[in-house]
Amino acid sequence: MYSIDDLKTFVAIADAQGVTAGAKRVGISPATASHRLNKLEMALELTLFHRNSRMLRLTDEGQIFFDRTRIILADLAQAERDAGSGSAQLTGHLRVTMSPWVLSRFILPALPKFQAQHPNLTFEFLAVDRFVSLSAEGQDCAIRVGKLADSAMVARKLSDNHRVICAAPEFLARHNLTQSATDLLQHPWVCLPWQTRLSLCDAKGRRRDATVKSNVLVSNSDMLTDAAVQGLGLAIKSRLAIQTELEEGRLIEVAPGSLWEAEAPIWFLFSPESRAGQKNKIFGEFVSTCFAGHTRN
């Protein structure tokens, strides 16, 4: 029978492409590493490596066993950390995707305190407004804006939120806007590429789908806020994304209630199969504090 140490030695040898180099990685002698590898192959009744004097290469069967074993060992290591992590610091790397405005306005300002609590945890933020598949793009977790599609993801609601139409005072001064949805379509807009088609409520509460006059397209949500503040056009924004600009009067909400589906809650989510289990859990708790006080807006 083989042991976990045998599996760890096998993975180290495969990663290092050599017995001596693999043995060094796990802190044992080459002779011990060879013994563990031979024992593993005998127990499995498989040849895991093609060997000659110059090379060591996984067989097809060895590659399959390597791919699965590496996942199992990672899961085991995470389980050990989870079981004893009540007061332990988090370690490792966490990949998180979210909209740029969420990162810049809610996460980054609070991150130094969280980093001080977990100095051995590193982060990689993918700040984009498009939908990101966690599995396809190697992300551990996400903060998403809007209604969630049915899925197997674990999701926690962070905050209520809704989208509004807004513009700068200077823009409103130059254009004679009424509060009707039809009138809004006659004026310039600044948009993200997928916002040029929108659904509005007409005067009788009916849905109206239309294409806006987009004079300026920008690539992310922070740029969209900047463009609106500069008076380049009407814009659709999450209220939470522009609450400071609204409070300071640099942006003004236009035609309240005219968007057909304005609700856009903020969510934290991850896959239940994620191997970043404890890191996702603790980071999710931190993210919840970033949105504390915004459950109603």
N, C-alpha and C positions, 0 to 999 in steps of 0.2 A: 504494500500500500504506500501511497505517496503522501507528503505533507504539504502544508501551505508554504513552508520554506522551500520545498522542491519546486513549487509553482513559481514562487518569486525568483528563484535562481534561473529557471527556464526563461521567464520573461526578460530578465536582465541579460542573459546570453543572447537572446534573439534581438533585443534592442541594440546591444553593443556589437552584434555580429561576430562574436568571438567568446570562447570560454574564459580566457584570461581577463579580457576587458569586462566581461559580465561578472566574473568572480570579484573583481575590484569594486564594482558598483554595489554589491551586497556585503562586502567586507569579509569575504572568505577566501581560502586558497584555491588556486585552479584545480588542484586534485579533488578538493571537496565539491567544487562545482561540477566537475566531470562525474563524480560519484552520484550526485543528486540527479543529474541529467540521465545517466544510465538507469538509475532506479525508476525514474519517471517513465522512460520509454518501455522498460520491462513491465511495469504495472499497466500501462495503456496498451501494450502489445502493438506499438506504433514506432516507426522511425520518424522522429521529429525534424531532423536536420540531414541535409546532404553534406558529407564531410570529405575533405581531402586536405593535403598538407598546406594549401594556401587559402582555403575559404571554408566558411560555414554558412549554409543557406537553408532556410526552412523548406521542408517538403510541402506539398499541397495540404496533406493532413496536418502537418505542423502549423501551417499558416492559419487554418481553421481553428485549431486548438489555441493558438496564440491570441487570435482576435477575441475569442470568448473569455480566455483566462485573464487577459488584461482588464476587461470590463468587470469580471467577478472580483478581482483583487481591488480594483478601485471602489466597487460597491462595499466590499468588506472594510476597507480603510475608512470609508465615509460612515459606515454603521458603527465602527469603533469610536469615531469622533462624536457621532450623534449620541451614543449611549453615555458618554462621559462629558458632554459639553455644556452642562448646566451653567457652569461659571467659567468655562474655558474660553480663551480667545480664539476667534476664527482664523484660519490660515488658508492659503491658496489663492486662487484667482476667480473672479466672478465677472461674467459677461452679461451686461444688461442693455436692453434696447428701450428707447422711449423717444418722444417728440423733443426737439430741441428746447422748446419753451419749458417743458417739465423739468428737464435737466438744469437749465440755467436759472430758473426762478424758484424751484422748490428743493431740488436734490443737492446741487453744489453748495448753496449757502450753509446747509446743515452737515455736509459731509466731513469737515475737519473734526468735529466732535466724535462722529462715528469712527473715523480712522484712528483717533486717539485711543478708543476702546479696543480696536482690533488692528494694531499696527502691522500685523503679518498678513493681512488680507489686501490683495491688489484688485484693481477694477479696470474694466475695459467697457466704455460706454459707446454704444452705437446710437447716435442721436440723429434720427431720421423721422420724417412724417409718414412715410409709406408703411404698409403692413409688412412685418418681418416674421417669417416662419422661424420659430425658435430652433426646431430640429434641423432645418435646412441650412441655417446660417450660424449654427453653433452658439446660440445664446442660451444662457441659463434661466433667465427670467425677463419679464417685460413690464413696463407701465404703459397702459393703453388708454386712449381717450375715445369714448363713444360706446354704443351698444355692442355687446359681445355676441358673436355667433355661437350657437351651441357647439360645444367641444368637450374634450376630456380634460381640458386644462383645469388646474386648481386656481380659482380666482377669488380675490378679496377686493371688495369695493372700498376705495380710499376716500372718495369725495363725490358729492353731487356736483354737477357742472352743466352749463348749457351754453350753446353758441349764440352769438349776437351779431348783428350788423352794426358796424361802427365807421366813423370817419373823423378826421381832424377838424377842429373848428374853422381853420383856414379854408379847408375844402368846402365845408357847408356854407361859408360866407360867399364863396364864388359861385355856388350852384343853388338854384331855387328848388329845393326838394320839398315835396309833400310827404305825408306819412303813408302813402299807398304803395303796395307792392309793385303795381304797374309803373309808377313813376320812378322807382328805384332802378328799373331796367334801362332807363333812358340816360343814365349817368355813368361816368367811367368807374371801373373797378380795378383793384389790384388783387391778384389771386395766386394761390398755389395752382400748379398745372391742372389738377383734377377738380378745381372749384368753379370752372367756367360754366358748368351746368348746375343749376340749383333749383330747389323746390320751395315755392313761396305760398303763403295763404292770401287769397284774394279777399276783397271786401266782404264776400258772403261766406268766408271760411272754407272755400274750396281750394284744393291743391292746384297750383299752376307751375309746371316745369318750364324753365326758360334758360336761354343762354345769355350771359351778361356781356357787356362791352368791356373786355379786359384789355386795358392799355398797357398794363405791366404784369408780367408773370415773374414770380420769385420761386426759389427752390426750397426754402424751409420756413417754418412758422415764425421764427424770430425775425427773419428778414421781412416777412409779411407785416408784422407789427411795426417795424421801423418804416416801411414804405407807407403804411397808413398814417403814422404820425407825421410824416413829411408831406401829407396832403395829396398823395398821388391817386387816391380813389377810395371808394367804399371797400370794405373788407369784411369777411366773415371770420370771427375769432371766438375761441373759447373765452367765456367771461373770466375764468381764473387766470388766463394767460395775459389779460390786459387790465386786471383790477387796479394796478398802480396808475396806469395811464388814465383810466376812467376817474379815479379819485382825484388825480391832479388836473383833470380837465384837458389833457393832451389828446384824448379821444372821447367821442360822445356817441352813445348808443343811438342808432337811427331806426325808426319804425319798429319799436318793440313788439314782439309777438308775430312778426311777419314771416319768420322761417317756419317751414312746414314741420320739420322734426328737429327741434332745437336741443333736446336732451342729449348730453354727452358726458356721462359719468366717467370718473377716473378709476382705473382698476390696476391691481398688481396681480400678475399671474405667472404660473410656471407649470411645466409638465410634471405629473405625479411620478414619472419615470426618471426625472432629472437626478443626476448623481451629485448635484450641489445641494442636497436636501437641507442640511442644517444652515448652510450659508443663505439659501433662499429664505428659509424661515426667519432668521434673525434680520436679514436685510429687509424683508417684507415688513417686519415690526418697526424697523427704523423708518422706512418709507411712510408708514402710517402716521408717524409723528410729524413728518414733514407736511402732511395735509391736515393735521389736527385743526379743528375750528372751521373747516370748510365743508362740513357735511350738508349744510344748507346754504344755498346762495341764489 
